[in-house]
Amino acid sequence: MLNFIRQCIAAFCIGAMLMLLTSGAEAQTANVGDDGLVKVRSAYPVEETVARIKQDIAAKGILFFQDVDQGQLANKAGIALPPSRLLTFGNPPLGAQFLTANPFSGLDWPVRVLVLQQPDGSVWVAWTDFAWIARRHHITDREPQFAMATSVVESITSTVRGK
């Protein structure tokens, strides 16, 4: 129990620090579509974008779960698909806050970030807006936690953003 409390405190401190570090940055939530997607153009090819995101996740001490190469899986099935990678990661003490508010929110946790290449060659990073997830699951009592999740993903994706 004491270890869990320490993890929660550490998660809160990391989130608070990231919010301070990114408070001067333009909020990505302004780019949220009606579908709840936040999209950021990457300045790098897919492989380098994925590598930079993974490196930043590791540097922040966030648990990385998996990298699903959707393009490769489609190609093996005989379906042409441009490069597409789904990365899942998270902080269990933070994610558990959403699951305890509404267990069905587990459909949206851990965090999922999609890195894909468009037909024109541009590379994009997308994720579901956390405020949109809160509305979807009718979670109204976890605003600081959703803000923390937003700050963390914005910080992670800042390492690949193009101008």
Backbone as JSON, one array per atom type, in Angstrom:
{
  "sequence": "MLNFIRQCIAAFCIGAMLMLLTSGAEAQTANVGDDGLVKVRSAYPVEETVARIKQDIAAKGILFFQDVDQGQLANKAGIALPPSRLLTFGNPPLGAQFLTANPFSGLDWPVRVLVLQQPDGSVWVAWTDFAWIARRHHITDREPQFAMATSVVESITSTVRGK",
  "N": [[0.83, -1.19, 0.0], [1.93, 1.24, 0.81], [3.86, 1.53, -1.17], [2.21, 1.91, -3.4], [1.04, 4.37, -2.76], [3.31, 5.98, -2.81], [3.91, 5.76, -5.56], [1.68, 7.06, -6.63], [2.06, 9.65, -5.61], [4.48, 10.24, -6.86], [3.64, 10.15, -9.54], [1.86, 12.29, -9.55], [3.6, 14.41, -8.97], [5.34, 14.33, -11.19], [3.5, 14.89, -13.21], [2.64, 17.46, -12.39], [5.03, 18.85, -12.65], [5.43, 18.61, -15.41], [3.22, 20.03, -16.31], [3.94, 22.58, -15.52], [6.22, 22.93, -17.06], [5.15, 22.89, -19.62], [3.34, 24.92, -19.63], [3.65, 27.33, -20.96], [3.44, 26.64, -23.55], [1.5, 26.37, -26.57], [-1.74, 25.2, -26.28], [-2.75, 22.0, -27.28], [-5.33, 21.12, -27.31], [-6.91, 22.95, -28.57], [-6.95, 22.16, -31.15], [-8.73, 20.09, -31.4], [-10.94, 17.93, -32.98], [-14.45, 17.37, -33.82], [-14.61, 14.69, -33.52], [-13.02, 14.1, -31.41], [-10.32, 13.82, -31.79], [-6.9, 14.67, -31.54], [-4.51, 16.08, -33.56], [-1.23, 16.2, -34.69], [1.27, 17.42, -36.73], [4.2, 15.74, -37.69], [7.69, 16.43, -37.76], [9.35, 14.59, -38.77], [10.22, 11.42, -40.4], [8.19, 8.4, -40.19], [9.51, 6.24, -38.77], [11.55, 7.6, -37.32], [9.98, 9.38, -35.87], [8.51, 7.62, -34.24], [10.67, 6.48, -32.82], [11.66, 8.75, -31.44], [9.44, 9.43, -29.85], [9.19, 7.1, -28.27], [11.66, 7.23, -26.95], [11.34, 9.56, -25.43], [9.21, 8.82, -23.8], [10.44, 6.79, -22.3], [12.45, 8.32, -21.05], [10.94, 9.87, -19.36], [10.13, 8.03, -17.55], [7.82, 6.6, -17.94], [5.59, 3.88, -18.33], [5.97, 1.77, -21.03], [3.91, 0.01, -23.19], [3.27, -1.29, -25.76], [4.09, -1.52, -29.3], [2.41, -1.45, -32.07], [2.69, -2.4, -35.28], [0.83, -1.46, -37.61], [0.81, -1.06, -40.36], [2.65, -2.96, -41.29], [1.35, -5.32, -40.47], [-0.98, -5.18, -42.03], [0.16, -5.27, -44.6], [1.24, -7.86, -44.55], [-1.09, -9.25, -44.68], [-1.77, -8.88, -47.23], [-2.79, -6.42, -47.87], [-2.49, -3.15, -48.92], [-1.11, -0.61, -47.05], [-0.16, 2.52, -45.92], [2.7, 3.41, -43.83], [1.91, 2.89, -40.45], [1.66, 3.17, -37.05], [0.77, 2.09, -33.86], [1.1, 3.19, -30.68], [1.18, 2.26, -27.29], [1.01, 3.35, -23.95], [1.55, 4.29, -20.52], [0.78, 5.42, -17.15], [0.24, 3.52, -14.55], [-0.77, 4.23, -11.85], [-1.98, 6.69, -12.44], [-3.7, 6.12, -14.62], [-5.41, 4.29, -13.38], [-7.0, 5.96, -11.93], [-8.93, 6.84, -13.72], [-10.19, 4.48, -14.38], [-11.32, 3.75, -11.94], [-13.22, 5.7, -11.74], [-14.95, 5.17, -13.84], [-15.33, 2.06, -14.94], [-15.62, 1.29, -17.64], [-14.12, 3.07, -19.02], [-11.78, 1.89, -19.47], [-11.65, 1.11, -22.06], [-10.4, 3.16, -23.32], [-7.94, 3.38, -22.17], [-4.75, 1.92, -21.7], [-2.98, 4.97, -22.63], [-3.15, 5.81, -26.04], [-1.32, 6.41, -28.92], [-1.21, 7.31, -32.22], [0.88, 6.97, -34.97], [1.22, 7.96, -38.19], [1.59, 7.77, -41.77], [0.6, 9.89, -44.3], [-0.9, 9.72, -47.63], [0.35, 11.79, -49.08], [2.85, 11.82, -48.06], [3.27, 13.17, -45.69], [3.7, 13.05, -42.14], [1.88, 12.19, -39.31], [0.87, 12.57, -35.9], [-1.44, 11.3, -33.69], [-3.98, 11.37, -31.15], [-6.55, 10.57, -28.77], [-8.42, 13.17, -27.43], [-8.26, 14.0, -24.03], [-10.2, 15.32, -22.5], [-12.39, 14.87, -24.08], [-12.56, 12.1, -23.83], [-13.23, 12.01, -21.12], [-15.8, 13.17, -21.21], [-17.06, 11.27, -22.83], [-17.15, 9.05, -21.17], [-18.54, 10.02, -19.06], [-17.17, 11.11, -16.86], [-16.69, 13.19, -14.3], [-15.28, 14.01, -12.14], [-12.49, 14.02, -12.17], [-10.82, 16.0, -13.16], [-8.19, 17.22, -12.64], [-6.53, 14.97, -13.07], [-7.08, 14.29, -15.75], [-6.13, 16.61, -16.93], [-3.45, 16.34, -16.3], [-2.78, 14.05, -17.79], [-3.15, 15.08, -20.35], [-1.14, 17.07, -20.41], [1.15, 15.47, -20.24], [1.08, 13.91, -22.64], [1.13, 15.96, -24.52], [3.64, 17.0, -23.97], [5.29, 14.81, -24.61], [4.75, 14.52, -27.38], [5.72, 16.91, -28.26], [8.33, 16.59, -28.94], [8.45, 15.86, -31.56], [7.05, 17.55, -33.15], [6.32, 19.45, -36.04], [6.82, 22.61, -37.64]],
  "CA": [[0.0, 0.0, 0.0], [2.83, 2.38, 0.88], [4.47, 1.66, -2.49], [1.19, 2.48, -4.28], [0.93, 5.78, -2.41], [4.52, 6.62, -3.34], [3.76, 5.85, -7.0], [0.7, 8.1, -6.9], [2.7, 10.92, -5.34], [5.46, 10.45, -7.93], [2.89, 10.46, -10.76], [1.34, 13.64, -9.41], [4.74, 15.34, -9.06], [5.77, 14.35, -12.59], [2.47, 15.61, -13.95], [2.68, 18.88, -12.02], [6.24, 19.4, -13.25], [5.21, 18.71, -16.84], [2.29, 21.12, -16.55], [4.71, 23.82, -15.4], [7.13, 23.03, -18.2], [4.42, 23.11, -20.87], [2.31, 25.94, -19.47], [3.84, 28.39, -21.94], [3.21, 26.11, -24.89], [0.14, 26.47, -27.07], [-2.49, 23.99, -25.94], [-3.18, 21.23, -28.43], [-6.76, 20.87, -27.27], [-7.56, 23.85, -29.5], [-6.99, 21.46, -32.43], [-9.56, 18.9, -31.27], [-12.1, 17.89, -33.86], [-15.68, 16.83, -33.24], [-14.39, 13.26, -33.26], [-12.18, 13.97, -30.23], [-8.93, 13.55, -32.15], [-5.89, 15.71, -31.58], [-3.57, 15.7, -34.61], [-0.04, 17.03, -34.74], [2.16, 17.04, -37.83], [5.56, 15.46, -37.27], [8.75, 16.95, -38.61], [10.24, 13.46, -39.06], [9.6, 10.22, -40.96], [7.51, 7.55, -39.21], [10.45, 5.51, -37.9], [12.2, 8.53, -36.39], [8.93, 9.88, -34.99], [8.27, 6.56, -33.24], [11.86, 6.38, -31.96], [11.71, 9.92, -30.56], [8.36, 9.31, -28.87], [9.58, 6.04, -27.33], [12.77, 7.73, -26.15], [10.8, 10.52, -24.47], [8.43, 8.04, -22.83], [11.41, 6.15, -21.4], [13.13, 9.36, -20.26], [9.99, 10.34, -18.35], [9.83, 6.93, -16.63], [6.47, 6.12, -18.2], [5.57, 2.48, -18.73], [5.64, 1.54, -22.44], [3.28, -1.3, -23.31], [3.49, -1.96, -27.03], [4.19, -0.81, -30.56], [1.74, -2.28, -33.06], [2.99, -1.93, -36.64], [-0.39, -1.75, -38.37], [1.17, -1.13, -41.78], [3.27, -4.26, -41.52], [0.32, -6.35, -40.34], [-1.84, -5.1, -43.22], [0.92, -5.76, -45.75], [1.33, -9.33, -44.46], [-2.41, -9.77, -45.05], [-1.98, -8.56, -48.64], [-3.5, -5.14, -47.98], [-1.55, -2.03, -48.95], [-1.39, 0.43, -46.07], [1.04, 3.3, -45.62], [3.18, 3.18, -42.46], [0.99, 3.25, -39.37], [2.11, 2.52, -35.81], [-0.03, 2.41, -32.68], [1.91, 3.07, -29.46], [0.4, 2.34, -26.06], [1.86, 3.6, -22.79], [0.8, 4.95, -19.46], [1.2, 5.44, -15.77], [-0.86, 2.81, -13.9], [-1.48, 4.96, -10.79], [-2.82, 7.73, -13.03], [-4.76, 5.46, -15.39], [-6.37, 3.67, -12.47], [-7.94, 7.0, -11.5], [-10.03, 6.88, -14.68], [-10.89, 3.2, -14.28], [-12.14, 3.75, -10.74], [-14.34, 6.61, -11.97], [-15.86, 4.45, -14.73], [-14.56, 0.93, -15.45], [-15.68, 1.21, -19.1], [-13.09, 3.94, -19.59], [-10.68, 1.01, -19.84], [-11.6, 1.05, -23.52], [-9.54, 4.24, -23.79], [-6.68, 3.36, -21.42], [-3.76, 2.98, -21.55], [-2.92, 6.01, -23.66], [-2.84, 5.34, -27.39], [-0.86, 7.45, -29.84], [-1.07, 6.76, -33.56], [1.82, 7.66, -35.86], [0.89, 7.45, -39.52], [2.03, 8.53, -42.94], [-0.48, 10.16, -45.26], [-0.47, 9.47, -49.02], [1.23, 12.85, -49.58], [4.15, 11.67, -47.4], [3.32, 13.83, -44.38], [3.59, 12.14, -41.0], [1.02, 12.76, -38.28], [0.72, 11.9, -34.61], [-2.8, 11.58, -33.23], [-4.47, 10.7, -29.95], [-7.88, 11.02, -28.39], [-8.41, 14.23, -26.43], [-8.64, 13.45, -22.73], [-11.48, 15.92, -22.1], [-13.4, 14.15, -24.87], [-12.69, 10.8, -23.16], [-13.97, 12.25, -19.87], [-17.21, 13.33, -21.57], [-17.55, 10.0, -23.36], [-17.39, 8.12, -20.06], [-19.26, 10.74, -18.01], [-16.3, 11.26, -15.69], [-16.72, 14.62, -14.0], [-14.55, 14.3, -10.9], [-11.08, 13.72, -12.33], [-10.25, 17.03, -14.02], [-6.72, 17.34, -12.53], [-5.89, 13.8, -13.67], [-7.18, 14.42, -17.2], [-5.2, 17.69, -17.3], [-2.11, 15.78, -16.21], [-2.6, 13.17, -18.95], [-3.0, 15.97, -21.51], [0.19, 17.68, -20.34], [2.17, 14.46, -20.51], [1.08, 13.57, -24.06], [1.6, 17.14, -25.26], [5.1, 17.06, -23.78], [5.89, 13.71, -25.39], [4.65, 14.79, -28.81], [6.47, 18.13, -28.6], [9.66, 16.2, -29.44], [8.39, 15.55, -32.98], [6.2, 18.53, -33.85], [6.83, 20.31, -37.08], [6.38, 24.01, -37.53]],
  "C": [[0.88, 1.26, 0.0], [3.5, 2.61, -0.47], [3.48, 2.3, -3.47], [1.05, 3.98, -4.02], [2.13, 6.55, -2.94], [4.43, 6.8, -4.85], [2.77, 6.95, -7.38], [1.31, 9.48, -6.69], [3.7, 11.25, -6.45], [4.75, 10.83, -9.23], [2.36, 11.88, -10.71], [2.46, 14.65, -9.58], [5.23, 15.45, -10.49], [4.77, 15.16, -13.41], [2.49, 17.1, -13.66], [3.9, 19.55, -12.66], [6.05, 19.58, -14.76], [4.23, 19.83, -17.17], [3.02, 22.46, -16.46], [5.6, 24.02, -16.61], [6.4, 23.37, -19.48], [3.4, 24.22, -20.77], [2.45, 27.08, -20.47], [3.57, 27.93, -23.36], [1.74, 26.28, -25.28], [-0.57, 25.14, -26.82], [-2.96, 23.29, -27.21], [-4.68, 21.01, -28.45], [-7.52, 21.81, -28.18], [-7.71, 23.19, -30.87], [-7.86, 20.21, -32.39], [-10.75, 18.99, -32.2], [-13.32, 17.35, -33.13], [-15.54, 15.36, -32.88], [-13.49, 13.02, -32.05], [-10.71, 13.73, -30.53], [-8.09, 14.82, -32.1], [-4.85, 15.23, -32.58], [-2.44, 16.71, -34.67], [0.84, 16.53, -35.88], [3.57, 16.85, -37.29], [6.54, 16.05, -38.27], [9.66, 15.84, -39.11], [9.48, 12.33, -39.74], [9.01, 9.35, -39.83], [8.48, 6.89, -38.25], [11.1, 6.43, -36.87], [11.19, 9.13, -35.41], [8.67, 8.88, -33.87], [9.45, 6.47, -32.28], [11.94, 7.55, -30.98], [10.63, 9.85, -29.47], [8.71, 8.25, -27.83], [10.7, 6.51, -26.4], [12.26, 8.69, -25.07], [9.96, 9.82, -23.4], [9.37, 7.41, -21.81], [12.08, 7.18, -20.49], [12.23, 9.88, -19.14], [9.62, 9.24, -17.34], [8.42, 6.4, -16.77], [6.54, 4.7, -18.73], [5.13, 2.37, -20.19], [5.09, 0.13, -22.57], [3.56, -1.98, -24.64], [3.54, -0.99, -28.21], [3.6, -1.76, -31.6], [2.0, -1.67, -34.44], [1.82, -2.33, -37.54], [-0.11, -1.87, -39.86], [1.75, -2.48, -42.13], [2.24, -5.39, -41.45], [-0.61, -6.36, -41.56], [-1.11, -5.66, -44.44], [1.06, -7.27, -45.74], [0.01, -9.99, -44.84], [-2.74, -9.46, -46.51], [-2.73, -7.27, -48.87], [-2.47, -4.01, -47.93], [-1.99, -0.96, -47.95], [-0.1, 1.2, -45.83], [1.48, 3.04, -44.18], [2.2, 3.73, -41.43], [1.39, 2.46, -38.13], [1.27, 3.01, -34.64], [0.82, 2.13, -31.44], [0.99, 3.18, -28.25], [1.36, 2.45, -24.88], [1.01, 4.23, -21.7], [1.47, 4.88, -18.11], [0.08, 4.78, -14.98], [-1.52, 3.55, -12.75], [-2.37, 6.08, -11.33], [-3.98, 7.1, -13.79], [-5.82, 4.83, -14.52], [-7.38, 4.68, -11.96], [-9.15, 7.07, -12.44], [-10.87, 5.61, -14.57], [-11.77, 3.13, -13.04], [-13.32, 4.7, -10.87], [-15.39, 5.95, -12.85], [-15.06, 3.3, -15.35], [-14.57, 0.8, -16.98], [-14.68, 2.14, -19.77], [-11.83, 3.14, -19.93], [-10.59, 0.79, -21.34], [-10.65, 2.1, -24.09], [-8.23, 4.33, -23.04], [-6.03, 2.02, -21.61], [-3.82, 3.96, -22.72], [-2.51, 5.36, -24.98], [-2.45, 6.53, -28.25], [-0.61, 6.76, -31.18], [-0.1, 7.62, -34.36], [1.56, 7.08, -37.25], [1.4, 8.37, -40.6], [0.86, 8.67, -43.89], [0.02, 9.88, -46.68], [0.46, 10.56, -49.58], [2.62, 12.82, -48.93], [4.24, 12.34, -46.04], [3.07, 12.79, -43.28], [2.83, 12.88, -39.9], [1.03, 11.9, -37.03], [-0.66, 12.29, -34.11], [-3.1, 10.8, -31.97], [-5.86, 11.25, -29.66], [-7.75, 12.04, -27.26], [-8.96, 13.7, -25.11], [-9.93, 14.07, -22.19], [-12.63, 15.24, -22.83], [-13.64, 12.78, -24.26], [-13.5, 10.96, -21.87], [-15.45, 12.4, -20.17], [-17.81, 12.01, -22.05], [-17.95, 9.05, -22.23], [-18.07, 8.79, -18.87], [-18.46, 10.83, -16.71], [-16.17, 12.76, -15.42], [-15.88, 14.99, -12.78], [-13.06, 13.99, -10.98], [-10.38, 14.76, -13.2], [-8.74, 17.18, -13.86], [-5.98, 16.17, -13.18], [-5.95, 13.86, -15.19], [-6.25, 15.53, -17.69], [-3.77, 17.18, -17.28], [-1.82, 14.9, -17.42], [-2.38, 14.01, -20.21], [-1.61, 16.58, -21.54], [1.28, 16.69, -20.7], [2.22, 14.15, -22.0], [1.53, 14.76, -24.9], [3.11, 17.28, -25.14], [5.81, 16.01, -24.62], [5.87, 14.03, -26.88], [5.37, 16.07, -29.22], [7.84, 17.8, -29.19], [9.65, 15.92, -30.94], [7.63, 16.6, -33.8], [6.96, 19.33, -34.88], [6.31, 21.71, -36.88], [5.23, 24.29, -38.45]]
}
